[in-house]
Amino acid sequence: MDLLQQLDDILTADLDAAALKEALRAFKQGLAARESAAQERRQLLQAVVDAAPVAIVLLDEVGTIAFANAGARELFFESERAEGLSFIQLLGSAPETLRAALLAETDHIFSFEHRGDLETYHFARRELTLGGVPYGLLVVRPMTFELSRRENQVLRKTIRVIHHELANSLTPVISLLRTARGKIGKPEQAPKLEQMLSVIEDRVMHLNAFLTGFAALGKLPKPRPQDVSWETFLSQLRPLLADITVGAAPPGSGWVDAAQLQQVAINLVKNAREAGSEPAEIVLEVQVAPEGGFRLSVLDRGRGMNDEVLENAMVPTFTTKPNGSGMGLALCREILDAHHGQLRIARREGGGMAVSCWLPAREAQSPTLARSRGRLTLSRT
């Protein structure tokens, strides 16, 4: 029987003192049992949420932390309780990439150097209502292990793909060469010989392009950074990207390998075009970052990325393009890692994507400072 109905029956019934006492005792036992069951459910839910391999933070409508699971406490709060604290105040001392990620309105992936290792995370924000009260739900999922597992799968797949491509190209080339050898010195066979040589050339060129794409990651030279004014950097790109919007250069210069960073910009603009964005809606800009350093961004209004594509975007060989190699973003990330920078991919409100490349200032490009910049824990002061 429902406890409220049971209480109503007790209050409306004509009971003597002894019967009323017994009815209230039974009601109290039922209430205690209900509370005990509810407490067990809460404990079970807490255990399940704490065991989840993600960081979960629940914010009330004024930005106060209403709940943080064990994953969030370990990742952000040095394993201490965070309920009742102001999340916005805590973000004030967080590294810029983490702060931008946690304040974003859309799902995206970002990377950090955490405890000396480069870690990658997937961030999601959701709105929900509990008991008629609105809350914001932040979920940060570690992806480093998953990316490593996928990259191992990619390596095995890469070996199979290379073997397949080599076999597909070399088998007909060998056959054609054997046939062509028999036609050498026979003038009447010259047209067929020319045709065979043309096919051989096409297959060799295809194979060269294919292998060059795979070799680019393994043979990426160490960057040779130098002071490059952003005005010079962008002025060299403008003729190559004449049909898109290239923003004004910020003051100052970057400590970068200009050729490698230009390749990053060209790759990102190429991706924006292939995502279906009109050239006039593609924007390449360089801005001074509030936390120091600079941020190169490419914004588009293309098809965007669904969750699967967003999570796999930086995995080598992953592509949604019929003739794509899946190497573009992976190569960009390698270049930025070598510059002690960071690559961030996010959806844009209104459609399209925003890909930003953060580059530290010259004086900040040291392993010690890079590690301190990447500390995830949020200060309480």
Phi, psi and omega per residue, in radians:
M1 nan 2.465 3.090
D2 -1.089 2.395 -3.067
L3 -1.088 -0.636 3.118
L4 -1.156 -0.694 3.102
Q5 -1.160 -0.680 3.107
Q6 -1.080 -0.758 3.129
L7 -1.147 -0.710 3.124
D8 -1.081 -0.693 3.126
D9 -1.125 -0.686 3.136
I10 -1.123 -0.759 -3.074
L11 -1.221 -0.507 -3.082
T12 -1.667 -0.227 -3.105
A13 -1.374 2.657 3.102
D14 -1.633 1.570 -3.053
L15 -2.003 2.567 3.027
D16 -1.397 3.079 -3.026
A17 -1.054 -0.752 -3.105
A18 -1.163 -0.758 -3.135
A19 -1.176 -0.661 3.121
L20 -1.124 -0.714 3.125
K21 -1.095 -0.741 3.140
E22 -1.154 -0.694 3.132
A23 -1.140 -0.712 3.118
L24 -1.186 -0.615 3.086
R25 -1.104 -0.754 3.119
A26 -1.137 -0.667 3.122
F27 -1.133 -0.739 3.137
K28 -1.096 -0.702 3.098
Q29 -1.119 -0.728 3.114
G30 -1.121 -0.670 3.118
L31 -1.157 -0.730 3.118
A32 -1.117 -0.702 3.124
A33 -1.136 -0.708 3.115
R34 -1.101 -0.754 3.137
E35 -1.152 -0.695 3.121
S36 -1.102 -0.742 3.126
A37 -1.134 -0.710 3.126
A38 -1.137 -0.691 3.117
Q39 -1.118 -0.706 3.108
E40 -1.115 -0.696 3.115
R41 -1.136 -0.706 3.107
R42 -1.106 -0.744 3.131
Q43 -1.128 -0.691 3.111
L44 -1.125 -0.784 3.125
L45 -1.095 -0.728 3.121
Q46 -1.073 -0.748 -3.134
A47 -1.119 -0.721 -3.139
V48 -1.140 -0.799 -3.108
V49 -1.173 -0.680 3.127
D50 -1.174 -0.533 3.141
A51 -1.400 -0.216 -3.124
A52 -1.111 2.395 -3.100
P53 -1.412 0.680 3.127
V54 -2.425 2.771 3.035
A55 -1.635 2.180 -3.095
I56 -2.130 2.196 3.093
V57 -2.239 2.273 3.106
L58 -1.928 2.150 -3.115
L59 -1.940 2.444 3.030
D60 -1.409 -3.121 -2.994
E61 -1.225 -0.211 3.082
V62 -1.841 0.158 3.056
G63 1.529 0.245 3.072
T64 -1.518 2.445 -3.128
I65 -1.288 2.018 3.113
A66 -1.584 -0.445 -3.118
F67 -2.815 2.475 3.013
A68 -2.488 2.187 -3.115
N69 -1.390 3.121 -3.075
A70 -1.051 -0.665 3.122
G71 -1.083 -0.710 3.119
A72 -1.230 -0.694 3.137
R73 -1.110 -0.695 -3.136
E74 -1.247 -0.679 -3.060
L75 -1.321 -0.698 -2.989
F76 -1.931 -0.555 -2.886
F77 -2.120 0.439 3.097
E78 0.928 0.655 3.073
S79 1.175 0.181 3.106
E80 -1.618 2.785 3.113
R81 -1.158 2.545 -3.076
A82 -2.175 -0.123 -3.110
E83 -1.010 2.367 3.122
G84 1.610 -0.179 3.127
L85 -1.487 2.719 3.094
S86 -1.455 2.037 -3.104
F87 -1.168 -0.647 -3.122
I88 -1.116 -0.726 3.118
Q89 -1.123 -0.717 3.124
L90 -1.095 -0.577 -3.130
L91 -1.194 -0.337 -3.070
G92 -1.022 -0.541 -3.112
S93 -1.820 0.131 -3.123
A94 -1.381 2.676 3.018
P95 -0.973 2.576 -2.996
E96 -1.037 -0.724 -3.101
T97 -1.111 -0.729 3.093
L98 -1.161 -0.754 -3.134
R99 -1.066 -0.787 3.131
A100 -1.097 -0.675 -3.127
A101 -1.136 -0.815 -3.056
L102 -1.286 -0.343 3.100
L103 -1.659 -0.077 -3.102
A104 -1.233 2.759 -3.129
E105 -1.729 -0.141 -3.051
T106 -2.186 2.795 3.080
D107 -1.182 2.467 3.010
H108 -2.867 3.062 -3.134
I109 -1.985 2.432 3.060
F110 -2.504 2.766 -3.103
S111 -2.142 2.645 -3.141
F112 -2.474 2.661 2.884
E113 -1.597 1.984 -3.027
H114 -2.211 2.078 -3.124
R115 1.006 0.658 3.057
G116 1.509 -0.081 -3.129
D117 -2.100 2.577 3.080
L118 -1.373 2.080 -3.113
E119 -2.005 2.525 -3.140
T120 -2.072 2.432 -3.078
Y121 -2.318 2.633 2.992
H122 -1.893 2.234 -3.086
F123 -1.932 2.397 3.068
A124 -2.419 2.448 3.063
R125 -2.121 2.365 3.110
R126 -2.380 2.645 3.049
E127 -1.852 2.434 3.106
L128 -2.595 2.867 -3.137
T129 -2.148 2.240 3.107
L130 -2.156 2.072 -3.124
G131 1.055 0.571 -3.135
G132 1.409 0.044 -3.111
V133 -1.895 2.250 -3.141
P134 -1.332 2.472 3.094
Y135 -2.375 2.748 2.993
G136 -1.891 2.277 -3.116
L137 -1.912 2.122 3.090
L138 -1.925 2.241 -3.139
V139 -2.210 2.131 3.116
V140 -2.056 2.044 -3.067
R141 -1.916 2.098 3.072
P142 -1.107 2.382 -3.114
M143 -2.164 0.035 -3.052
T144 -1.057 -0.837 -3.141
F145 -1.108 -0.752 -3.132
E146 -1.101 -0.731 3.113
L147 -1.124 -0.694 3.110
S148 -1.094 -0.743 3.118
R149 -1.096 -0.763 3.141
R150 -1.165 -0.641 3.131
E151 -1.153 -0.607 3.046
N152 -1.135 -0.703 3.065
Q153 -1.097 -0.700 3.132
V154 -1.100 -0.683 3.141
L155 -1.065 -0.796 3.118
R156 -1.115 -0.731 3.118
K157 -1.120 -0.675 -3.129
T158 -1.066 -0.742 3.123
I159 -1.070 -0.748 3.129
R160 -1.141 -0.713 -3.120
V161 -1.141 -0.754 3.131
I162 -1.077 -0.770 3.107
H163 -1.051 -0.761 -3.140
H164 -1.072 -0.816 -3.109
E165 -1.164 -0.703 3.108
L166 -1.088 -0.782 3.138
A167 -1.114 -0.748 -3.113
N168 -1.129 -0.537 -3.117
S169 -1.575 -0.766 -3.017
L170 -1.312 -0.595 -3.124
T171 -1.051 -0.900 3.105
P172 -1.195 -0.556 3.111
V173 -1.095 -0.801 3.123
I174 -1.066 -0.749 3.128
S175 -1.104 -0.762 -3.135
L176 -1.166 -0.669 3.132
L177 -1.108 -0.696 3.120
R178 -1.124 -0.726 3.125
T179 -1.187 -0.726 -3.113
A180 -1.108 -0.588 -3.123
R181 -1.022 -0.625 -3.137
G182 -1.298 -0.214 -3.112
K183 -1.768 -0.117 3.133
I184 -1.143 2.375 3.126
G185 1.452 0.086 3.111
K186 -1.982 1.765 -3.069
P187 -0.961 -0.638 -3.095
E188 -1.187 -0.282 3.134
Q189 -1.689 0.056 -3.067
A190 -0.991 -0.790 3.127
P191 -1.047 -0.760 -3.134
K192 -1.181 -0.647 3.115
L193 -1.114 -0.731 3.101
E194 -1.080 -0.718 3.125
Q195 -1.111 -0.750 3.129
M196 -1.094 -0.776 3.129
L197 -1.101 -0.602 3.108
S198 -1.153 -0.737 3.101
V199 -1.121 -0.756 3.113
I200 -1.040 -0.779 3.130
E201 -1.054 -0.770 3.137
D202 -1.057 -0.777 -3.113
R203 -1.164 -0.692 3.128
V204 -1.156 -0.712 3.112
M205 -1.121 -0.724 3.098
H206 -1.065 -0.805 -3.120
L207 -1.117 -0.688 3.112
N208 -1.094 -0.785 3.123
A209 -1.115 -0.708 -3.136
F210 -1.100 -0.849 -3.111
L211 -1.208 -0.565 3.108
T212 -1.091 -0.681 3.117
G213 -1.074 -0.745 3.117
F214 -1.245 -0.636 -3.078
A215 -1.260 -0.366 -3.062
A216 -1.017 -0.695 -3.123
L217 -1.201 -0.736 -3.086
G218 -1.316 -0.403 -3.059
K219 -1.954 0.318 3.136
L220 -1.083 2.066 -3.093
P221 -1.223 2.682 3.071
K222 -1.103 2.324 -3.096
P223 -1.104 2.581 3.062
R224 -1.995 1.423 -3.038
P225 -1.243 2.606 3.022
Q226 -2.699 2.900 3.114
D227 -1.154 2.110 3.120
V228 -2.250 2.054 3.113
S229 -1.146 2.477 -3.114
W230 -1.187 -0.492 3.074
E231 -1.099 -0.783 3.108
T232 -1.141 -0.763 -3.126
F233 -1.012 -0.870 -3.098
L234 -1.260 -0.588 3.134
S235 -1.144 -0.516 3.084
Q236 -1.308 -0.461 3.130
L237 -1.460 -0.539 -3.027
R238 -0.954 -0.774 3.127
P239 -1.104 -0.518 -3.141
L240 -1.383 -0.408 -3.059
L241 -2.189 0.857 -2.979
A242 -1.170 -0.412 -3.046
D243 -1.636 0.032 3.077
I244 -1.955 3.015 3.108
T245 -1.564 2.093 3.070
V246 -1.911 2.063 -3.056
G247 -1.184 2.950 3.096
A248 -1.192 2.590 -3.123
A249 -1.324 2.434 3.046
P250 -1.337 2.877 3.072
P251 -1.187 2.740 3.053
G252 1.598 -2.978 -3.087
S253 -2.438 2.797 3.088
G254 -1.848 2.652 3.074
W255 -1.690 1.501 -2.945
V256 -2.468 2.835 2.899
D257 -1.524 1.807 -2.987
A258 -1.024 -0.723 -3.105
A259 -1.112 -0.741 3.139
Q260 -1.191 -0.719 -3.129
L261 -1.211 -0.591 3.047
Q262 -1.109 -0.649 3.091
Q263 -1.111 -0.661 3.067
V264 -1.052 -0.862 -3.119
A265 -1.051 -0.762 -3.132
I266 -1.122 -0.739 3.119
N267 -1.076 -0.758 -3.109
L268 -1.178 -0.676 3.089
V269 -1.163 -0.691 3.095
K270 -1.043 -0.759 3.099
N271 -1.062 -0.731 -3.133
A272 -1.091 -0.727 3.098
R273 -1.084 -0.823 -3.077
E274 -1.216 -0.282 3.061
A275 -1.431 0.015 3.062
G276 1.639 0.136 3.139
S277 -1.315 2.400 3.021
E278 -1.121 2.415 -3.118
P279 -0.931 -0.647 -3.114
A280 -1.153 -0.313 -3.129
E281 -1.727 0.054 3.085
I282 -1.629 2.272 -3.108
V283 -2.175 2.231 2.995
L284 -1.930 2.180 -3.110
E285 -2.499 2.664 3.026
V286 -2.147 2.260 -3.108
Q287 -2.297 2.695 3.002
V288 -1.276 2.235 3.142
A289 -1.430 2.404 -3.101
P290 -1.008 -0.576 -3.095
E291 -1.529 0.061 -3.084
G292 1.929 2.703 -3.102
G293 1.391 -2.819 -3.064
F294 -2.395 2.807 3.114
R295 -2.275 2.075 3.026
L296 -1.683 2.208 -3.077
S297 -2.264 2.558 2.988
V298 -2.157 2.105 -3.103
L299 -1.964 2.430 3.119
D300 -2.464 3.007 3.082
R301 -2.172 0.741 -3.132
G302 -1.462 -2.718 -3.062
R303 -1.237 -0.315 -3.092
G304 1.348 -2.930 -3.124
M305 -2.311 2.375 2.985
N306 -1.385 3.124 -3.045
D307 -1.058 -0.737 -3.112
E308 -1.109 -0.782 -3.123
V309 -1.160 -0.719 -3.134
L310 -1.059 -0.727 -3.097
E311 -1.254 -0.436 -3.088
N312 -1.840 0.046 -2.949
A313 -1.007 -0.610 -3.073
M314 -1.759 0.169 3.064
V315 -1.411 2.159 -3.121
P316 -0.965 2.437 3.132
T317 1.307 -0.116 3.074
F318 -1.306 2.235 -3.140
T319 -2.703 2.645 3.040
T320 -1.885 0.046 -3.103
K321 -1.604 2.392 -3.097
P322 -0.956 -0.677 -3.100
N323 -1.994 0.350 -3.096
G324 -1.440 2.707 3.112
S325 -1.668 -0.336 -3.089
G326 1.284 0.317 -3.087
M327 -1.770 -0.283 -2.977
G328 -1.005 -1.013 -3.097
L329 -1.211 -0.602 3.100
A330 -1.087 -0.708 3.106
L331 -1.149 -0.725 3.092
C332 -1.039 -0.760 -3.134
R333 -1.119 -0.702 3.116
E334 -1.064 -0.745 -3.139
I335 -1.112 -0.772 -3.125
L336 -1.196 -0.665 3.070
D337 -1.038 -0.713 3.141
A338 -1.167 -0.399 3.083
H339 -1.618 0.140 -3.056
H340 1.075 0.502 -3.137
G341 -1.815 -2.984 -3.082
Q342 -2.464 2.506 3.096
L343 -1.926 2.307 -3.134
R344 -2.267 2.360 3.131
I345 -2.100 2.267 -3.128
A346 -2.561 2.631 3.021
R347 -1.310 2.595 3.086
R348 -1.765 2.488 2.997
E349 -1.114 2.330 -3.102
G350 1.609 -0.014 3.092
G351 1.852 2.668 3.140
G352 1.614 -3.041 -3.066
M353 -2.251 2.744 3.010
A354 -2.202 2.038 3.093
V355 -1.959 2.107 -3.078
S356 -2.131 2.505 -3.123
C357 -2.106 1.932 3.121
W358 -1.577 2.325 -3.120
L359 -2.193 2.203 -3.130
P360 -1.260 2.767 3.027
A361 -1.184 2.849 -3.057
R362 -0.973 -0.780 -3.048
E363 -1.228 -0.273 -3.110
A364 -1.629 -0.057 -3.055
Q365 -1.509 1.241 3.040
S366 -2.418 2.601 -3.112
P367 -0.989 -0.673 -3.116
T368 -1.113 -0.833 -3.133
L369 -1.212 -0.584 3.109
A370 -1.081 -0.698 3.132
R371 -1.178 -0.717 -3.127
S372 -1.180 -0.577 3.103
R373 -1.141 -0.550 -3.018
G374 -1.575 0.091 -3.119
R375 -1.108 2.177 -3.024
L376 -1.418 -0.539 -3.002
T377 -1.043 2.357 -3.137
L378 -1.601 2.249 -3.111
S379 -1.238 2.595 3.105
R380 -1.673 -0.003 -3.088
T381 -1.678 nan nan
